[in-house]
């Protein structure tokens, strides 16, 4: 990727991040707390689970993954 292409890509990424942030999404400019292996922010997932309107009957960590059953 050339320098010009890289600059365009960074500007494009920034525009997407700003749009999402303006519509209620959280944005971490430093990526602090990001779990690369699972490709997510664990605190965000746990926060979503705590505030979701789903009925969770079982949630646990098995074999390295969060698993759930929902009825």
mmCIF file of the N, C-alpha and C atoms, coordinates in Angstrom:
data_MODEL
# 
_entry.id   MODEL 
# 
loop_
_atom_site.group_PDB 
_atom_site.id 
_atom_site.type_symbol 
_atom_site.label_atom_id 
_atom_site.label_alt_id 
_atom_site.label_comp_id 
_atom_site.label_asym_id 
_atom_site.label_entity_id 
_atom_site.label_seq_id 
_atom_site.pdbx_PDB_ins_code 
_atom_site.Cartn_x 
_atom_site.Cartn_y 
_atom_site.Cartn_z 
_atom_site.occupancy 
_atom_site.B_iso_or_equiv 
_atom_site.pdbx_formal_charge 
_atom_site.auth_seq_id 
_atom_site.auth_comp_id 
_atom_site.auth_asym_id 
_atom_site.auth_atom_id 
_atom_site.pdbx_PDB_model_num 
ATOM 1   N N  . UNK A 1 1  ? 0.857   -1.162  0.000  1.00 0.00 ? 1  UNK A N  1 
ATOM 2   C CA . UNK A 1 1  ? 0.000   0.000   0.000  1.00 0.00 ? 1  UNK A CA 1 
ATOM 3   C C  . UNK A 1 1  ? 0.905   1.227   0.000  1.00 0.00 ? 1  UNK A C  1 
ATOM 4   N N  . UNK A 1 2  ? 0.647   2.129   -0.912 1.00 0.00 ? 2  UNK A N  1 
ATOM 5   C CA . UNK A 1 2  ? 1.466   3.332   -1.011 1.00 0.00 ? 2  UNK A CA 1 
ATOM 6   C C  . UNK A 1 2  ? 1.134   4.301   0.121  1.00 0.00 ? 2  UNK A C  1 
ATOM 7   N N  . UNK A 1 3  ? 1.986   5.296   0.294  1.00 0.00 ? 3  UNK A N  1 
ATOM 8   C CA . UNK A 1 3  ? 1.762   6.295   1.332  1.00 0.00 ? 3  UNK A CA 1 
ATOM 9   C C  . UNK A 1 3  ? 0.448   7.027   1.154  1.00 0.00 ? 3  UNK A C  1 
ATOM 10  N N  . UNK A 1 4  ? 0.112   7.326   -0.097 1.00 0.00 ? 4  UNK A N  1 
ATOM 11  C CA . UNK A 1 4  ? -1.152  8.009   -0.390 1.00 0.00 ? 4  UNK A CA 1 
ATOM 12  C C  . UNK A 1 4  ? -2.350  7.127   -0.050 1.00 0.00 ? 4  UNK A C  1 
ATOM 13  N N  . UNK A 1 5  ? -2.247  5.840   -0.418 1.00 0.00 ? 5  UNK A N  1 
ATOM 14  C CA . UNK A 1 5  ? -3.333  4.903   -0.104 1.00 0.00 ? 5  UNK A CA 1 
ATOM 15  C C  . UNK A 1 5  ? -3.496  4.735   1.398  1.00 0.00 ? 5  UNK A C  1 
ATOM 16  N N  . UNK A 1 6  ? -2.378  4.681   2.106  1.00 0.00 ? 6  UNK A N  1 
ATOM 17  C CA . UNK A 1 6  ? -2.421  4.526   3.560  1.00 0.00 ? 6  UNK A CA 1 
ATOM 18  C C  . UNK A 1 6  ? -3.086  5.738   4.210  1.00 0.00 ? 6  UNK A C  1 
ATOM 19  N N  . UNK A 1 7  ? -2.764  6.930   3.717  1.00 0.00 ? 7  UNK A N  1 
ATOM 20  C CA . UNK A 1 7  ? -3.375  8.149   4.258  1.00 0.00 ? 7  UNK A CA 1 
ATOM 21  C C  . UNK A 1 7  ? -4.887  8.143   4.023  1.00 0.00 ? 7  UNK A C  1 
ATOM 22  N N  . UNK A 1 8  ? -5.306  7.684   2.846  1.00 0.00 ? 8  UNK A N  1 
ATOM 23  C CA . UNK A 1 8  ? -6.737  7.608   2.550  1.00 0.00 ? 8  UNK A CA 1 
ATOM 24  C C  . UNK A 1 8  ? -7.422  6.589   3.454  1.00 0.00 ? 8  UNK A C  1 
ATOM 25  N N  . UNK A 1 9  ? -6.757  5.456   3.684  1.00 0.00 ? 9  UNK A N  1 
ATOM 26  C CA . UNK A 1 9  ? -7.327  4.412   4.538  1.00 0.00 ? 9  UNK A CA 1 
ATOM 27  C C  . UNK A 1 9  ? -7.488  4.919   5.969  1.00 0.00 ? 9  UNK A C  1 
ATOM 28  N N  . UNK A 1 10 ? -6.475  5.609   6.493  1.00 0.00 ? 10 UNK A N  1 
ATOM 29  C CA . UNK A 1 10 ? -6.550  6.147   7.861  1.00 0.00 ? 10 UNK A CA 1 
ATOM 30  C C  . UNK A 1 10 ? -7.691  7.155   7.974  1.00 0.00 ? 10 UNK A C  1 
ATOM 31  N N  . UNK A 1 11 ? -7.836  8.015   6.976  1.00 0.00 ? 11 UNK A N  1 
ATOM 32  C CA . UNK A 1 11 ? -8.921  9.003   6.992  1.00 0.00 ? 11 UNK A CA 1 
ATOM 33  C C  . UNK A 1 11 ? -10.279 8.304   6.939  1.00 0.00 ? 11 UNK A C  1 
ATOM 34  N N  . UNK A 1 12 ? -10.378 7.248   6.140  1.00 0.00 ? 12 UNK A N  1 
ATOM 35  C CA . UNK A 1 12 ? -11.614 6.480   6.033  1.00 0.00 ? 12 UNK A CA 1 
ATOM 36  C C  . UNK A 1 12 ? -11.951 5.819   7.369  1.00 0.00 ? 12 UNK A C  1 
ATOM 37  N N  . UNK A 1 13 ? -10.958 5.209   8.009  1.00 0.00 ? 13 UNK A N  1 
ATOM 38  C CA . UNK A 1 13 ? -11.167 4.586   9.317  1.00 0.00 ? 13 UNK A CA 1 
ATOM 39  C C  . UNK A 1 13 ? -11.618 5.617   10.347 1.00 0.00 ? 13 UNK A C  1 
ATOM 40  N N  . UNK A 1 14 ? -10.997 6.788   10.328 1.00 0.00 ? 14 UNK A N  1 
ATOM 41  C CA . UNK A 1 14 ? -11.346 7.845   11.272 1.00 0.00 ? 14 UNK A CA 1 
ATOM 42  C C  . UNK A 1 14 ? -12.785 8.312   11.054 1.00 0.00 ? 14 UNK A C  1 
ATOM 43  N N  . UNK A 1 15 ? -13.184 8.436   9.800  1.00 0.00 ? 15 UNK A N  1 
ATOM 44  C CA . UNK A 1 15 ? -14.551 8.870   9.496  1.00 0.00 ? 15 UNK A CA 1 
ATOM 45  C C  . UNK A 1 15 ? -15.574 7.852   10.004 1.00 0.00 ? 15 UNK A C  1 
ATOM 46  N N  . UNK A 1 16 ? -15.290 6.578   9.827  1.00 0.00 ? 16 UNK A N  1 
ATOM 47  C CA . UNK A 1 16 ? -16.189 5.530   10.321 1.00 0.00 ? 16 UNK A CA 1 
ATOM 48  C C  . UNK A 1 16 ? -16.278 5.587   11.842 1.00 0.00 ? 16 UNK A C  1 
ATOM 49  N N  . UNK A 1 17 ? -15.134 5.700   12.512 1.00 0.00 ? 17 UNK A N  1 
ATOM 50  C CA . UNK A 1 17 ? -15.113 5.749   13.978 1.00 0.00 ? 17 UNK A CA 1 
ATOM 51  C C  . UNK A 1 17 ? -15.900 6.950   14.493 1.00 0.00 ? 17 UNK A C  1 
ATOM 52  N N  . UNK A 1 18 ? -15.735 8.107   13.863 1.00 0.00 ? 18 UNK A N  1 
ATOM 53  C CA . UNK A 1 18 ? -16.459 9.310   14.284 1.00 0.00 ? 18 UNK A CA 1 
ATOM 54  C C  . UNK A 1 18 ? -17.964 9.148   14.080 1.00 0.00 ? 18 UNK A C  1 
ATOM 55  N N  . UNK A 1 19 ? -18.355 8.554   12.966 1.00 0.00 ? 19 UNK A N  1 
ATOM 56  C CA . UNK A 1 19 ? -19.784 8.334   12.701 1.00 0.00 ? 19 UNK A CA 1 
ATOM 57  C C  . UNK A 1 19 ? -20.388 7.398   13.749 1.00 0.00 ? 19 UNK A C  1 
ATOM 58  N N  . UNK A 1 20 ? -19.721 6.290   14.021 1.00 0.00 ? 20 UNK A N  1 
ATOM 59  C CA . UNK A 1 20 ? -20.232 5.344   15.008 1.00 0.00 ? 20 UNK A CA 1 
ATOM 60  C C  . UNK A 1 20 ? -20.311 5.979   16.394 1.00 0.00 ? 20 UNK A C  1 
ATOM 61  N N  . UNK A 1 21 ? -19.278 6.735   16.751 1.00 0.00 ? 21 UNK A N  1 
ATOM 62  C CA . UNK A 1 21 ? -19.256 7.398   18.058 1.00 0.00 ? 21 UNK A CA 1 
ATOM 63  C C  . UNK A 1 21 ? -20.403 8.408   18.176 1.00 0.00 ? 21 UNK A C  1 
ATOM 64  N N  . UNK A 1 22 ? -20.695 9.117   17.096 1.00 0.00 ? 22 UNK A N  1 
ATOM 65  C CA . UNK A 1 22 ? -21.784 10.099  17.098 1.00 0.00 ? 22 UNK A CA 1 
ATOM 66  C C  . UNK A 1 22 ? -23.149 9.434   17.239 1.00 0.00 ? 22 UNK A C  1 
ATOM 67  N N  . UNK A 1 23 ? -23.210 8.139   16.971 1.00 0.00 ? 23 UNK A N  1 
ATOM 68  C CA . UNK A 1 23 ? -24.468 7.402   17.056 1.00 0.00 ? 23 UNK A CA 1 
ATOM 69  C C  . UNK A 1 23 ? -24.492 6.429   18.230 1.00 0.00 ? 23 UNK A C  1 
ATOM 70  N N  . UNK A 1 24 ? -23.709 6.751   19.270 1.00 0.00 ? 24 UNK A N  1 
ATOM 71  C CA . UNK A 1 24 ? -23.803 6.001   20.517 1.00 0.00 ? 24 UNK A CA 1 
ATOM 72  C C  . UNK A 1 24 ? -22.786 4.901   20.742 1.00 0.00 ? 24 UNK A C  1 
ATOM 73  N N  . UNK A 1 25 ? -21.959 4.626   19.765 1.00 0.00 ? 25 UNK A N  1 
ATOM 74  C CA . UNK A 1 25 ? -20.948 3.588   19.952 1.00 0.00 ? 25 UNK A CA 1 
ATOM 75  C C  . UNK A 1 25 ? -19.786 4.145   20.760 1.00 0.00 ? 25 UNK A C  1 
ATOM 76  N N  . UNK A 1 26 ? -19.147 3.278   21.520 1.00 0.00 ? 26 UNK A N  1 
ATOM 77  C CA . UNK A 1 26 ? -17.960 3.669   22.268 1.00 0.00 ? 26 UNK A CA 1 
ATOM 78  C C  . UNK A 1 26 ? -16.740 3.513   21.372 1.00 0.00 ? 26 UNK A C  1 
ATOM 79  N N  . UNK A 1 27 ? -15.773 4.407   21.545 1.00 0.00 ? 27 UNK A N  1 
ATOM 80  C CA . UNK A 1 27 ? -14.562 4.375   20.726 1.00 0.00 ? 27 UNK A CA 1 
ATOM 81  C C  . UNK A 1 27 ? -13.357 4.461   21.640 1.00 0.00 ? 27 UNK A C  1 
ATOM 82  N N  . UNK A 1 28 ? -12.429 3.563   21.466 1.00 0.00 ? 28 UNK A N  1 
ATOM 83  C CA . UNK A 1 28 ? -11.206 3.559   22.264 1.00 0.00 ? 28 UNK A CA 1 
ATOM 84  C C  . UNK A 1 28 ? -10.023 3.881   21.355 1.00 0.00 ? 28 UNK A C  1 
ATOM 85  N N  . UNK A 1 29 ? -9.541  5.107   21.373 1.00 0.00 ? 29 UNK A N  1 
ATOM 86  C CA . UNK A 1 29 ? -8.427  5.461   20.491 1.00 0.00 ? 29 UNK A CA 1 
ATOM 87  C C  . UNK A 1 29 ? -7.137  4.703   20.809 1.00 0.00 ? 29 UNK A C  1 
ATOM 88  N N  . UNK A 1 30 ? -7.025  4.178   22.018 1.00 0.00 ? 30 UNK A N  1 
ATOM 89  C CA . UNK A 1 30 ? -5.801  3.455   22.387 1.00 0.00 ? 30 UNK A CA 1 
ATOM 90  C C  . UNK A 1 30 ? -5.978  1.943   22.338 1.00 0.00 ? 30 UNK A C  1 
ATOM 91  N N  . UNK A 1 31 ? -7.187  1.473   22.154 1.00 0.00 ? 31 UNK A N  1 
ATOM 92  C CA . UNK A 1 31 ? -7.517  0.036   22.153 1.00 0.00 ? 31 UNK A CA 1 
ATOM 93  C C  . UNK A 1 31 ? -7.200  -0.635  23.484 1.00 0.00 ? 31 UNK A C  1 
ATOM 94  N N  . UNK A 1 32 ? -7.144  0.147   24.553 1.00 0.00 ? 32 UNK A N  1 
ATOM 95  C CA . UNK A 1 32 ? -6.893  -0.421  25.880 1.00 0.00 ? 32 UNK A CA 1 
ATOM 96  C C  . UNK A 1 32 ? -8.013  -1.384  26.240 1.00 0.00 ? 32 UNK A C  1 
ATOM 97  N N  . UNK A 1 33 ? -7.654  -2.573  26.676 1.00 0.00 ? 33 UNK A N  1 
ATOM 98  C CA . UNK A 1 33 ? -8.633  -3.568  27.072 1.00 0.00 ? 33 UNK A CA 1 
ATOM 99  C C  . UNK A 1 33 ? -9.109  -4.468  25.946 1.00 0.00 ? 33 UNK A C  1 
ATOM 100 N N  . UNK A 1 34 ? -8.600  -4.249  24.729 1.00 0.00 ? 34 UNK A N  1 
ATOM 101 C CA . UNK A 1 34 ? -9.028  -5.055  23.582 1.00 0.00 ? 34 UNK A CA 1 
ATOM 102 C C  . UNK A 1 34 ? -8.367  -6.430  23.632 1.00 0.00 ? 34 UNK A C  1 
ATOM 103 N N  . UNK A 1 35 ? -9.162  -7.472  23.453 1.00 0.00 ? 35 UNK A N  1 
ATOM 104 C CA . UNK A 1 35 ? -8.669  -8.851  23.449 1.00 0.00 ? 35 UNK A CA 1 
ATOM 105 C C  . UNK A 1 35 ? -8.498  -9.283  21.992 1.00 0.00 ? 35 UNK A C  1 
ATOM 106 N N  . UNK A 1 36 ? -7.244  -9.293  21.512 1.00 0.00 ? 36 UNK A N  1 
ATOM 107 C CA . UNK A 1 36 ? -6.980  -9.628  20.109 1.00 0.00 ? 36 UNK A CA 1 
ATOM 108 C C  . UNK A 1 36 ? -7.392  -11.054 19.770 1.00 0.00 ? 36 UNK A C  1 
ATOM 109 N N  . UNK A 1 37 ? -7.174  -11.975 20.692 1.00 0.00 ? 37 UNK A N  1 
ATOM 110 C CA . UNK A 1 37 ? -7.491  -13.373 20.422 1.00 0.00 ? 37 UNK A CA 1 
ATOM 111 C C  . UNK A 1 37 ? -8.985  -13.561 20.158 1.00 0.00 ? 37 UNK A C  1 
ATOM 112 N N  . UNK A 1 38 ? -9.805  -12.856 20.903 1.00 0.00 ? 38 UNK A N  1 
ATOM 113 C CA . UNK A 1 38 ? -11.257 -12.993 20.749 1.00 0.00 ? 38 UNK A CA 1 
ATOM 114 C C  . UNK A 1 38 ? -11.869 -11.887 19.887 1.00 0.00 ? 38 UNK A C  1 
ATOM 115 N N  . UNK A 1 39 ? -11.050 -10.903 19.523 1.00 0.00 ? 39 UNK A N  1 
ATOM 116 C CA . UNK A 1 39 ? -11.478 -9.790  18.666 1.00 0.00 ? 39 UNK A CA 1 
ATOM 117 C C  . UNK A 1 39 ? -12.663 -9.034  19.253 1.00 0.00 ? 39 UNK A C  1 
ATOM 118 N N  . UNK A 1 40 ? -12.529 -8.679  20.545 1.00 0.00 ? 40 UNK A N  1 
ATOM 119 C CA . UNK A 1 40 ? -13.590 -7.921  21.201 1.00 0.00 ? 40 UNK A CA 1 
ATOM 120 C C  . UNK A 1 40 ? -13.059 -7.259  22.463 1.00 0.00 ? 40 UNK A C  1 
ATOM 121 N N  . UNK A 1 41 ? -13.869 -6.376  23.008 1.00 0.00 ? 41 UNK A N  1 
ATOM 122 C CA . UNK A 1 41 ? -13.596 -5.763  24.302 1.00 0.00 ? 41 UNK A CA 1 
ATOM 123 C C  . UNK A 1 41 ? -14.427 -6.525  25.331 1.00 0.00 ? 41 UNK A C  1 
ATOM 124 N N  . UNK A 1 42 ? -13.813 -7.365  26.170 1.00 0.00 ? 42 UNK A N  1 
ATOM 125 C CA . UNK A 1 42 ? -14.582 -8.169  27.130 1.00 0.00 ? 42 UNK A CA 1 
ATOM 126 C C  . UNK A 1 42 ? -15.525 -7.345  28.006 1.00 0.00 ? 42 UNK A C  1 
ATOM 127 N N  . UNK A 1 43 ? -15.099 -6.181  28.449 1.00 0.00 ? 43 UNK A N  1 
ATOM 128 C CA . UNK A 1 43 ? -15.955 -5.351  29.298 1.00 0.00 ? 43 UNK A CA 1 
ATOM 129 C C  . UNK A 1 43 ? -17.219 -4.927  28.553 1.00 0.00 ? 43 UNK A C  1 
ATOM 130 N N  . UNK A 1 44 ? -17.102 -4.668  27.256 1.00 0.00 ? 44 UNK A N  1 
ATOM 131 C CA . UNK A 1 44 ? -18.282 -4.310  26.460 1.00 0.00 ? 44 UNK A CA 1 
ATOM 132 C C  . UNK A 1 44 ? -19.260 -5.474  26.383 1.00 0.00 ? 44 UNK A C  1 
ATOM 133 N N  . UNK A 1 45 ? -18.730 -6.673  26.171 1.00 0.00 ? 45 UNK A N  1 
ATOM 134 C CA . UNK A 1 45 ? -19.591 -7.856  26.078 1.00 0.00 ? 45 UNK A CA 1 
ATOM 135 C C  . UNK A 1 45 ? -20.301 -8.097  27.401 1.00 0.00 ? 45 UNK A C  1 
ATOM 136 N N  . UNK A 1 46 ? -19.555 -8.029  28.497 1.00 0.00 ? 46 UNK A N  1 
ATOM 137 C CA . UNK A 1 46 ? -20.163 -8.251  29.810 1.00 0.00 ? 46 UNK A CA 1 
ATOM 138 C C  . UNK A 1 46 ? -21.193 -7.170  30.128 1.00 0.00 ? 46 UNK A C  1 
ATOM 139 N N  . UNK A 1 47 ? -20.913 -5.935  29.741 1.00 0.00 ? 47 UNK A N  1 
ATOM 140 C CA . UNK A 1 47 ? -21.880 -4.855  29.929 1.00 0.00 ? 47 UNK A CA 1 
ATOM 141 C C  . UNK A 1 47 ? -23.138 -5.081  29.121 1.00 0.00 ? 47 UNK A C  1 
ATOM 142 N N  . UNK A 1 48 ? -22.973 -5.549  27.883 1.00 0.00 ? 48 UNK A N  1 
ATOM 143 C CA . UNK A 1 48 ? -24.127 -5.843  27.042 1.00 0.00 ? 48 UNK A CA 1 
ATOM 144 C C  . UNK A 1 48 ? -24.955 -6.969  27.651 1.00 0.00 ? 48 UNK A C  1 
ATOM 145 N N  . UNK A 1 49 ? -24.291 -8.004  28.117 1.00 0.00 ? 49 UNK A N  1 
ATOM 146 C CA . UNK A 1 49 ? -25.018 -9.115  28.733 1.00 0.00 ? 49 UNK A CA 1 
ATOM 147 C C  . UNK A 1 49 ? -25.804 -8.654  29.959 1.00 0.00 ? 49 UNK A C  1 
ATOM 148 N N  . UNK A 1 50 ? -25.199 -7.773  30.748 1.00 0.00 ? 50 UNK A N  1 
ATOM 149 C CA . UNK A 1 50 ? -25.845 -7.303  31.974 1.00 0.00 ? 50 UNK A CA 1 
ATOM 150 C C  . UNK A 1 50 ? -27.066 -6.434  31.687 1.00 0.00 ? 50 UNK A C  1 
ATOM 151 N N  . UNK A 1 51 ? -27.080 -5.759  30.540 1.00 0.00 ? 51 UNK A N  1 
ATOM 152 C CA . UNK A 1 51 ? -28.176 -4.832  30.250 1.00 0.00 ? 51 UNK A CA 1 
ATOM 153 C C  . UNK A 1 51 ? -29.096 -5.309  29.133 1.00 0.00 ? 51 UNK A C  1 
ATOM 154 N N  . UNK A 1 52 ? -28.831 -6.468  28.575 1.00 0.00 ? 52 UNK A N  1 
ATOM 155 C CA . UNK A 1 52 ? -29.658 -6.956  27.469 1.00 0.00 ? 52 UNK A CA 1 
ATOM 156 C C  . UNK A 1 52 ? -31.021 -7.397  27.982 1.00 0.00 ? 52 UNK A C  1 
ATOM 157 N N  . UNK A 1 53 ? -31.965 -7.458  27.083 1.00 0.00 ? 53 UNK A N  1 
ATOM 158 C CA . UNK A 1 53 ? -33.331 -7.834  27.422 1.00 0.00 ? 53 UNK A CA 1 
ATOM 159 C C  . UNK A 1 53 ? -33.583 -9.319  27.146 1.00 0.00 ? 53 UNK A C  1 
ATOM 160 N N  . UNK A 1 54 ? -32.515 -10.096 27.129 1.00 0.00 ? 54 UNK A N  1 
ATOM 161 C CA . UNK A 1 54 ? -32.639 -11.521 26.865 1.00 0.00 ? 54 UNK A CA 1 
ATOM 162 C C  . UNK A 1 54 ? -32.728 -12.284 28.178 1.00 0.00 ? 54 UNK A C  1 
ATOM 163 N N  . UNK A 1 55 ? -33.316 -13.440 28.128 1.00 0.00 ? 55 UNK A N  1 
ATOM 164 C CA . UNK A 1 55 ? -33.385 -14.298 29.304 1.00 0.00 ? 55 UNK A CA 1 
ATOM 165 C C  . UNK A 1 55 ? -32.237 -15.294 29.221 1.00 0.00 ? 55 UNK A C  1 
ATOM 166 N N  . UNK A 1 56 ? -31.245 -15.093 30.050 1.00 0.00 ? 56 UNK A N  1 
ATOM 167 C CA . UNK A 1 56 ? -30.076 -15.972 30.053 1.00 0.00 ? 56 UNK A CA 1 
ATOM 168 C C  . UNK A 1 56 ? -30.264 -16.996 31.158 1.00 0.00 ? 56 UNK A C  1 
ATOM 169 N N  . UNK A 1 57 ? -30.253 -18.238 30.781 1.00 0.00 ? 57 UNK A N  1 
ATOM 170 C CA . UNK A 1 57 ? -30.412 -19.284 31.788 1.00 0.00 ? 57 UNK A CA 1 
ATOM 171 C C  . UNK A 1 57 ? -29.078 -19.853 32.221 1.00 0.00 ? 57 UNK A C  1 
ATOM 172 N N  . UNK A 1 58 ? -28.081 -19.727 31.381 1.00 0.00 ? 58 UNK A N  1 
ATOM 173 C CA . UNK A 1 58 ? -26.780 -20.280 31.723 1.00 0.00 ? 58 UNK A CA 1 
ATOM 174 C C  . UNK A 1 58 ? -25.701 -19.522 30.968 1.00 0.00 ? 58 UNK A C  1 
ATOM 175 N N  . UNK A 1 59 ? -24.709 -19.061 31.675 1.00 0.00 ? 59 UNK A N  1 
ATOM 176 C CA . UNK A 1 59 ? -23.584 -18.377 31.056 1.00 0.00 ? 59 UNK A CA 1 
ATOM 177 C C  . UNK A 1 59 ? -22.333 -18.826 31.776 1.00 0.00 ? 59 UNK A C  1 
ATOM 178 N N  . UNK A 1 60 ? -21.358 -19.253 31.035 1.00 0.00 ? 60 UNK A N  1 
ATOM 179 C CA . UNK A 1 60 ? -20.130 -19.703 31.660 1.00 0.00 ? 60 UNK A CA 1 
ATOM 180 C C  . UNK A 1 60 ? -18.969 -19.676 30.690 1.00 0.00 ? 60 UNK A C  1 
ATOM 181 N N  . UNK A 1 61 ? -17.801 -19.927 31.220 1.00 0.00 ? 61 UNK A N  1 
ATOM 182 C CA . UNK A 1 61 ? -16.566 -19.921 30.442 1.00 0.00 ? 61 UNK A CA 1 
ATOM 183 C C  . UNK A 1 61 ? -16.080 -21.358 30.359 1.00 0.00 ? 61 UNK A C  1 
ATOM 184 N N  . UNK A 1 62 ? -16.153 -21.939 29.167 1.00 0.00 ? 62 UNK A N  1 
ATOM 185 C CA . UNK A 1 62 ? -15.768 -23.340 28.997 1.00 0.00 ? 62 UNK A CA 1 
ATOM 186 C C  . UNK A 1 62 ? -14.826 -23.484 27.814 1.00 0.00 ? 62 UNK A C  1 
ATOM 187 N N  . UNK A 1 63 ? -13.760 -24.215 28.032 1.00 0.00 ? 63 UNK A N  1 
ATOM 188 C CA . UNK A 1 63 ? -12.782 -24.496 26.974 1.00 0.00 ? 63 UNK A CA 1 
ATOM 189 C C  . UNK A 1 63 ? -12.296 -23.220 26.293 1.00 0.00 ? 63 UNK A C  1 
ATOM 190 N N  . UNK A 1 64 ? -12.148 -22.169 27.064 1.00 0.00 ? 64 UNK A N  1 
ATOM 191 C CA . UNK A 1 64 ? -11.628 -20.921 26.532 1.00 0.00 ? 64 UNK A CA 1 
ATOM 192 C C  . UNK A 1 64 ? -12.634 -20.026 25.840 1.00 0.00 ? 64 UNK A C  1 
ATOM 193 N N  . UNK A 1 65 ? -13.929 -20.350 25.933 1.00 0.00 ? 65 UNK A N  1 
ATOM 194 C CA . UNK A 1 65 ? -14.950 -19.541 25.274 1.00 0.00 ? 65 UNK A CA 1 
ATOM 195 C C  . UNK A 1 65 ? -16.101 -19.262 26.224 1.00 0.00 ? 65 UNK A C  1 
ATOM 196 N N  . UNK A 1 66 ? -16.711 -18.081 26.068 1.00 0.00 ? 66 UNK A N  1 
ATOM 197 C CA . UNK A 1 66 ? -17.952 -17.798 26.777 1.00 0.00 ? 66 UNK A CA 1 
ATOM 198 C C  . UNK A 1 66 ? -19.048 -18.577 26.072 1.00 0.00 ? 66 UNK A C  1 
ATOM 199 N N  . UNK A 1 67 ? -19.822 -19.302 26.826 1.00 0.00 ? 67 UNK A N  1 
ATOM 200 C CA . UNK A 1 67 ? -20.921 -20.080 26.250 1.00 0.00 ? 67 UNK A CA 1 
ATOM 201 C C  . UNK A 1 67 ? -22.208 -19.736 26.988 1.00 0.00 ? 67 UNK A C  1 
ATOM 202 N N  . UNK A 1 68 ? -23.324 -19.871 26.308 1.00 0.00 ? 68 UNK A N  1 
ATOM 203 C CA . UNK A 1 68 ? -24.610 -19.578 26.930 1.00 0.00 ? 68 UNK A CA 1 
ATOM 204 C C  . UNK A 1 68 ? -25.692 -20.471 26.348 1.00 0.00 ? 68 UNK A C  1 
ATOM 205 N N  . UNK A 1 69 ? -26.736 -20.600 27.098 1.00 0.00 ? 69 UNK A N  1 
ATOM 206 C CA . UNK A 1 69 ? -27.965 -21.233 26.621 1.00 0.00 ? 69 UNK A CA 1 
ATOM 207 C C  . UNK A 1 69 ? -29.084 -20.244 26.884 1.00 0.00 ? 69 UNK A C  1 
ATOM 208 N N  . UNK A 1 70 ? -29.902 -20.046 25.915 1.00 0.00 ? 70 UNK A N  1 
ATOM 209 C CA . UNK A 1 70 ? -30.999 -19.084 26.039 1.00 0.00 ? 70 UNK A CA 1 
ATOM 210 C C  . UNK A 1 70 ? -32.287 -19.754 25.597 1.00 0.00 ? 70 UNK A C  1 
ATOM 211 N N  . UNK A 1 71 ? -33.290 -19.694 26.434 1.00 0.00 ? 71 UNK A N  1 
ATOM 212 C CA . UNK A 1 71 ? -34.593 -20.267 26.089 1.00 0.00 ? 71 UNK A CA 1 
ATOM 213 C C  . UNK A 1 71 ? -35.584 -19.156 25.902 1.00 0.00 ? 71 UNK A C  1 
# 
